Amino acid sequence: MFTDIVGYTKLMQENESAAVGILKDHRELIRPLFASHGGREIKTIGDAFLIEFSSALDATLCAIAVQSALNDRKLSRGEKLEVRIGIHVGDVIESKGDIIGDAVNIASRIEPLAEPGGVCISGPVFEQVGNKLPYPLDKVAMSHLKNVREPVDVYRVVLPWVEVQPAELGAAALDTRRVAVLPFVSMSPDPNDEYFADGLTEELITRISSVRGLDVIARTSAMNYKREKKSVSQIGRELKVGTLLEGSVRKAGNRIRVSAQLINAKTEAHLWAQNYDRNLEDIFEVQSDIAQKVAEAMKITLLETEVQEIERRPTKSMEAYENYLRALQMIQTGNLSHQSEIIRRLERAIELDPGFASAYASLGNLYVEISGETMSFREAFEKATPLIARALELDDGSSDAHMANGNLALQSLLDFRSAETEFKKAISINPSNAPAHFWYGSLHRAMGDLAAAVVDMNRANELDPLSNLIKFWLIWLLFLKGDHDEAFGLAESRADAWSAGGRATLAYMYLLSGNRNRAEKEAEEGIALGSAQNIYDEARYSLVMANLGRPEEARSLLKDAESMGLKNREFLAEAYIALGDNDRAFELLEEGFADSPVGFLLYHREPGFDPVRDDPRFLSLIQRLKIPKPQA
């Protein structure tokens, strides 16, 4: 791997002392990244590095980490320091601490082809890493490199912070039928009316998802751009979408003004734009028209059933609808402190319109989501059951209601077949329902079909690419399935985004794969971040420390975990098993099972339970789950 600072010679000529200082900071920042990815520093050549790696994947992931770190520093400090990186794989000859050969020469010639802040790799590297990276790869050209006899295929790693001319992106990189609805901007004079813009965004996502043939990015990823000021092309690359819908809404009294634009992410050309000046009660017609205009721009002919779904008016009461939108905005924050207010708003919406199916479905889903968190499983399921049943009675075409019904069947009744039927129904109604794919993957995991679980979770990740929760479970499933290189590649590419809990799982993965030194390093770094966030983090670190032969630290962490309460007892049990206290582990598992079997159902295949799989107490718990045998 070759790295080179862009414009360093010019900077030296303009201000030598400043250039020397920048070079020193640059080296201090990126040298640890070389080491952490298994790189060996061969030499520095002025402002350039030559680094050797044992694998092409490690080299490419290191290059991405370097560019990410430099980009973060540029954003925080306003520095304009940019680096180009080139990577090739091949045989080298080592001589007096240096390495020479065609492979080195080719890497040095590929590096200048990279964009400032970018990474370019050769064809042989592409063959080894092509399906293992978190970012797409775009073929640049077959280049005739200086002093290299044969032309070499060169590929660009499409990094979201690198400004590339849209026309240069490969057609496969951005699919125009992958659509993101960006948060509509609130232009209302009253700042308290921002809920209306957020609600409109979510409703448009739902309606456009009704159009077959479109992949619509989930709201949890789309809402990340609410305060971001990024170009259309950059957002397109980050979300891997070819089309973006953006706009604004102004609400003043009983009048609304909605502006919407559909934009090609590759060319930034406007495919369609329109303004709507209407009365407030016309908002449903505006949503329907926007959804149909999107379909027309995508050259999709709508079926009659799709038109009916898009044009359906969810409620007759605008007051009920406004309560519903306010609840949606609070749900979007993920802040459970709003729980009582969300419930009050949704109950009020139902009171105002007893036929408002979406309000029933949202309230039922909320109870399912908070079960075992701020409300006991039993109480939450008892409240959710009639709400979801009523939602389906009013609208059997509700994807969210079928998803919630599947969760009830799985978590409350251990009815695996009904759960599968409901998840499949939810996905057939709305193929872009990322949570439905997530829960279908969780069902497959519980049943032991890891291959199917990975497919489902990967689909959820495609639809909600900025969700750390989905990314986390995809990584863990890949690891459990045995795809370790892919799991580590995806995990390390997201290391800057992981919480202490994510670090704990990465440490555990390294431990299970036999890399004790890296496991210890990740654990210590994660604990330094501040692991006392939740019971999962503390229990996971305790599990790692116990397996590293540091039982006192493990018990201290476990004590902290238990002080947080006895939810998620399965994680605590794994830690006690690692410490050799199986009796305490089974006490916790029995307590958890009595509250709800769902925790043991979802986590009984964890490697931490391997030492007790033949224990009669463990076998008894498995039998009580009544997991069906795979169908032929």
N, C-alpha and C positions, 0 to 999 in steps of 0.2 A: 504494500500500500504506500502510495506517495501522497503527501499533502504539500500544499504551497499557498502562501498568503497572497491574496490578490492585491496588486499595486504596491507591494512592499518596497521595491526599488525606488519608485517615485517618492514614497513617504520618506525614505532615507535621505533622498536628495533635498527634500523640503525641510525636514526637521529630524536630524539624526538622533538627538537625545530622546525625543518622543518615540521614534521608531524603535529604539533599543528597549524602552520601557514597555511598549506594546508587545514586542517579541517575548520579553521575559514573562509578562502576564499570560500570554498565549500559551507558552510552554507549560507553565504551572497549572493551567486549566486543563489541558488535554493529555498531558503525560499520564495522569492516574487512569484515564479512560483506556489508554493503550494497555496498561497492565491489567485492568479489571476484565478485559476481553481476551486475555491470553496473548497479547502482542509483545513482541521483542523489538526494542528500539535498536536498529542497526546503526543509524547515524543521522546527524542533522547536517543539512547542506544550506548554510545561510538561514533562510526562514522556512526551509522545507524539512520534512521528516521522511525517512524510509523505515517502514515497520514491517516485520515479518510475522505471519500468523500460521498456526498449524491447520486452520480450516478457512475456506472461502467465506462460510457463513459468519464466523467470528469476525473476520476482517470487515465484512459489509455492515454487520450490526455495530461494530466499533465506529465505522465511518459515520453512520447515522447518528450515533450517540454524540460524536464530536461536533457534527453540524448542529445538532439540537442544542448542545451546551453553548456553542458560540452564538446561535440565534437568540437564546434566552438572555445571554449577557448583552447582546446588541440591543434587545428590547428594554432591558432594565437600566442600562447605562447610556444608551444612545450612541454606542460605538459603531463604527462602520466597518470594523474588521471582518473580512470574509475570506474563506479558504476554499480552494478546489481540492478534490480528492479523486484519485484514480486507483483502481484495483485490478490486478490480473493474477492468475494462478498458473504455476508451472515450476519446473525444476530450476534450482539455483546452485551455484558453486560457492562454498564459503572459503574465504581466504583472508587471514589476518584480521578476523572480526568483521569483515565486510562480506557482502554477497554480490555476486555478479551473474550475468547470463541474460538470455533473451527475455525471460519473465520479468526481470527488473527493468529492462529497457522498455518493454511494452507498457508496463505500469506507469513509467515516467512519461510516456507519450500519450497515454489515455487521460492523465490528470488535466492537461490544459483544455480538454474537450468538455469538461464539466462546467456548469454555470457557476458563478460566484455563490458560495454557500451550498454547492451541490456535490453529488457523487456520481461518477461514471464507472461502469464495470465492463469487463470484456465478455465476449461470448462464453468462454469456458466457465467464468464465474457465474454468469446467468444460468447456465445449465445446472449448477449446484445449489443456487439459492432462489431460483425463480418463483417457487411457490411457498417460500418460507419467510417472506418479509412482510412487514405491516403496511408497506406502501407499494403502489404499482410500479412496474418497470416499463419504460418506453424506449423502443429502439431508436437510437440517434441516426446511425448510418453504418455502412461497412467502410471503415476508414483506412486509407493508405498512410500508415504512420511513418514518420521519418526514421530511417535506418532499420525498418522492419520490412522484410521482403514481401510477405503475403498480406493482403487486406485483412483487417480484424473487425468482427462485429462489436459494436459498442452500444451499451444500454445506459439510459439515465434512470436513477432512482427518483421518482416523482415526489419530492419532498414538499410539504404544504407551504413552507415559508420561502421557497425559492421562486422568484418571479420568472416565469418562462412564457414566451409568446404563445398565446393559446393555439395558434395554428400549428405549433410544433408538437403538440401533444398527440400521441397516437390515437386513432379512432377507438381502439379498444379500451383506452384508459378511462374514458368518460362516456357512459351509456346515456343517451338522451332520454331514454325511458326510465331512468332512475331520477326521481324528482324530490327536491327538498322544498318545503314551504318554510321560508324564513319568518321569524317573528315579525308580525306587522307592527309598524311604529305607531304609537298613540300620539295623535296630534290634538287631542281634546284639551280644551281650556282647563278642565278640572283634572288634576293629576290622579284623583281617585277613580277616574274612568279608565285607567290603564288596563283594568281587568277585561274590558270589552275587547281591546286589541288582542290580548293574549287568548281570550276565548275564541275570537274569530280565527286566529291562527290554528288552534286545535280543531275547530269544527271543519276548517278547510282541509286539514290533513285527513280527517275522517271521510269527508265527501270525495276527495280525489282518490282515496284508497279504494273507493267503490269501482273505479275504472279498471277493468281487466287489462293486463299487459303492462301496468305501471308498477314500479317499485317505489314506494313513498317512504322517505326517511321518518323514523319515529320522532315524536315531539321531544323526547328527552335529549336527543342529539341536536335537533333543530333549534331548541330553545337556548343552546349554548351561545348562539350568535345574537342574542338579544341586545347586548351592549357592545358587541365586537364591531370594529370598523375594518373590515377586510374586503378585498376585491371579490367580485363574483367568481373570477377564475380560481382564486385561492380557496374560497369556500368549496367550489366544485371539486377541487383536488382533495381537500381534506375529507369531504363526505363521499367522494368518488361518485358524484352525480353529474349528469350532463345538462340538467335543466333545473332552474331555480325560479320559484314564485316568490316575489316580494311585494311589499306595498305598505300602505298606511291607512289609518282610519281616524276620523274625527267625529266625535259624538258631542252634540250640543243640544240639550233638551230632548226633543222628540225627532231631531234630524240627525242623519249620519251622512258622511262623505267617505267613500272607500275608493282608494286608488290601488290598482293592481297591475303588475307587469310580470310577464313570463319571459325569462332570459336564457339564452343558450350559454352554458358555462364555458364552453370552449372558445366561442367567438365573441361573447358578451353582446351579441346582437339581440334586440328585442323581438321576440316571436309574436307577442300580443300585448296590448296595454289598453286599459279602459278606466274611466272614472264613473262612479255611481253616486248620484245625489238623491237620496231617498228618505222616506220616513223610517223611524226605528223598526216598526213592525214589518218592513220590507227586507230585513236583513237575511231572511231565509232565501228569498228569491235572488238576492245578490250572491250568496254562497253557491246556490245552484248554478247560476249563470257562469260564475268564475270556473267552477268544476267542469262545466260543459265546454267552455272556451279552451281550457287546458287540453281536454280530449281532442278537440278539433285541431289545435295547434300540433298535437302529437300524431295527427292523421289517424285517429282511432274512431271507428264508427261504434257508437254506443248501442247496446242492446236495449230493448224496451224495459227490461227489468232493471237495468242500470240507470236509465233515465228516471224511472219511478223512485228508485232509492235516492238518487241525487236530489230530486225535486220534493222529497218527503218533508213535510213540516213537522218538526219534532214535538212542538207544543203549541197550544192555542193561547197561552198566557205569556206575555212579554215579561211580566213580573217574575213568573216562575223561571223563565229563561235567564233573566239577569241574576237571580239567585244561583242558578246552575253554573253560569259562567264565573261568578265570583268563587264558587267552590272549586271549579276546575283550576283557576289561577293558584289557589292555595295548595291544591294537590300537586301541582307542577313543582312547587318549591321543595317538596319532599320533607318539609318540616312538620313533624308530628305534634308540635306545640299548637298547631292550628286545628287539631283534630276535632275538638268540640264545635268550633265555628264551622268547619266543613260539614259536619253532620247536621248542624242546625240549618245551614243553607239548603242542603239537599232535602231535608225533611220538609222545609218550607216550600220548596219547589214542588214536591209531591202533594203537599196539602193544597197548593194553588191549582195544580193540574194532576189529578189522580191517574191520568192516562199518559203521563210523561215517562216513557219507557227508559230513556237515557238516564234520568235522575235515579230511577230504581237501580239500574245496572251500575251506575257510578257509586252509589251508596253501598250496594252489595259487595262490589269489588273492594271498596275501602275497608270494610269489615274483614274480608279475607286477608288483605295486605297487613292489617295491624294485629291479626291473631298471633298470640304468643309474644307480642311486643308490648303494646300498651293495654291489651285486653286479653283475657284468657282465651285459649282456643275454643273451649266449649261455648262461652258466651258469644264470642265473635261469630262462630258458625251458626248458632241459634238465631242471631240477628240477621245474618246474611241470607239464610235459606229462603225465607218468604219473599225477600226483596228480589232475589235473582229469579225465583219462580214467577213473580209478577212481571218482571221485565221481559221474560221470554213469552209469557202469555200475551203481553201487549205487542211485542215485536220479536218474532222468532228469527228475524234476520239480523239480530244484534250480535256482532262478533264478540264484543266485550262481555256480554251476558253469557254466551256459551263458554267463553274462556273461564269466567268466574264459576260457572256451573261445573266445569271440569275440575277446577281446584277443589270445590266442595266435595265432589265425588271421590277425589284422590285423598284429600287430607282429612275429611270428616268421616268418610264411610269406608276407606280403603277399597273402593270399587274401581279397580284398574281399567276394566273394559269400558265402563261408562265414561271414565275420565278421558280415555283415548278417543272415544267417539266424539266427546264434546270439544276436545282440543282440535281434532281434525275438522269438525264443523266450523269452529271459529276461524281456522285458517282458510277453509274453502270460501267462507263469506268475505274475509279480508286477508288476502295473502301477505299484506304488509303489516299484519299485527305482530310486532316484534315480541311483546310479552307472551303471546300464545305460543310462538315458536320456542321461547325460553322455557315455558312450563312443559311443553311437549318433550323437549330435550331432557328436562328434569325427570319426567315420567320414565323415559327410556333408560335414564341412568339408574333409577330406582329398580327397574326390572332387569338390569344387567346388560342391556344392549348398548354398549359404549359407542359402537360405530354409528348407530342411528342417533344417539345423543349428540355426538360431535356434529353430524349433519344439521340437526335442528338448531344447535347452539351457534353454529357458524352462520346459519341463515339469520338468526336473531342479531348476530353481530353485524352482518351486512346491512340490516335495516336500521340498526341503532349503533353506528360505529363509534360513537363517543361515550357509550355507557361502560364505565369501568366494571360494573357488576357483571354484565354479560361477558366482557372481555376476560374477566377473572375466571369465570366458570368455564369458558372455552379453553383457556390455558390449562386449567386443572383437569378437564376431561381429556384433552390431548395427552397430557402426561400419564393419566391413569390408563389410557388406551395403549400407551407405549410409544407414542410419537414424541419422544423427548426433545429432539432437535427443534422441531416445530414449536413445541411448547416453550422451550427456553428462548427461542428466537423472538416469539411474540411477547413473552414476559419482559425480556431485557429491553426491547424496543420501547416499552411503556414504563420503564423503571421510574422515570421522573414523575409519573402520574400516580404511582402507587401510594396508598396510605401505609401506615405501620402494619396493618393487617395483610396487605398485599405483599409487603416485604417478608412477613412471617411465612407465608405460603411459598414464596420463592426460596427462602432458606430451607424449608422443609423439602422442596423438590430437589435441591442440591444435595441435601442429606440422604434422601432416598436413592439418588443416583450415584452415591458414593463419593461425592466431592465434599468432604468434611470441612476443609479450609474455607471454601467459598460459602458453605452453609453458615459457618460461624461468623464470617464477615458480614453476610447479609443480615443475620440475626442481630448482631451488635449494632449495625447501622440502623436497622428498623427500630430497635429499642431506644436508640438515641433520638429518633424522630419523635418519640413519645408514644409508647404502645398502649397506655392506659386509656384507650378510647372506648372499648367495649369488651365484653366477655370473650368474644371470639379471638381477638388479638392476643389477650393475655394467655388464654388456654393454648393457642397455637405456639406462642413463644415458649411456654412451659414444656410442650411436647418436644420442641426442637432442643431445648437445653437438656432435657432428660436424656435424649438420645445422643447428645454430645458428651455425656458423662459429667454433667454439671448439675447434680440433683438439688443442691441447696438453692441455686438460682431458680431452678424449675419450681420448687415448692414455694418460694417467695412469690413468683409470678402467679402460681395457681391460687395462692391465698388471696392475692389481689382480685383474681377473676371471680372467686367465690363470693367475695364481699360485694360484688355487683349484682348478686341475685342468682337464682338457679334456673334461669332460662338457658336454652341451648346446652342442656346437660351433656349432650353427646360429645361436644368438644372437651368438656372437663373430663369426661370418662376416658377419652383417648390419652389425655395427659397422665391420668392416674395409672393407666395400664403401662405407659412408658416408665413410670416410677415403680412399677411392680406391685401396686396396691389394687389388685383386681377386685377385691371385695367392695371397696369404696366405689370403684368404677361401675359395678353392677347395681349398687344402691342408687346411683345417679341415673343409670339407664332405666331402671324400673320406675323411678319417680317421674322421669320424663315421659315414659310410655303411658303412664296412668293419666297424665295431663293431656297428652296427644301423641299418637304414634308417628306423627308426620316427621318429627326430627330424626328418629331412628330410621324411618323409611328412606329419607333422603340421604343419610350419611352412613348407613351401615356398611357400605362397601369401602369406606375410608381405610387406607393402609394401616392406620393406627390401631385398628381392630384385628389385624392379622394374628397377633399372638394369642387371641382368645377365641378364634373361630371354631375350635373344637370343644370349647367349654360348654357343658350342657345348658348353662344359663343363657349363653349367647344363642345357641341353637333353638332354645325355647322362644326367645324373642323373635327370631326369624320366622318360626312356624306361625306365630301369632300375627305376623304381617300378611300371611296368606297371599304371597306374590304368585301370580299365575305362571305356569310354564310357558315358554315361548310357543306361539302358534306355528304349526308346520306350514 
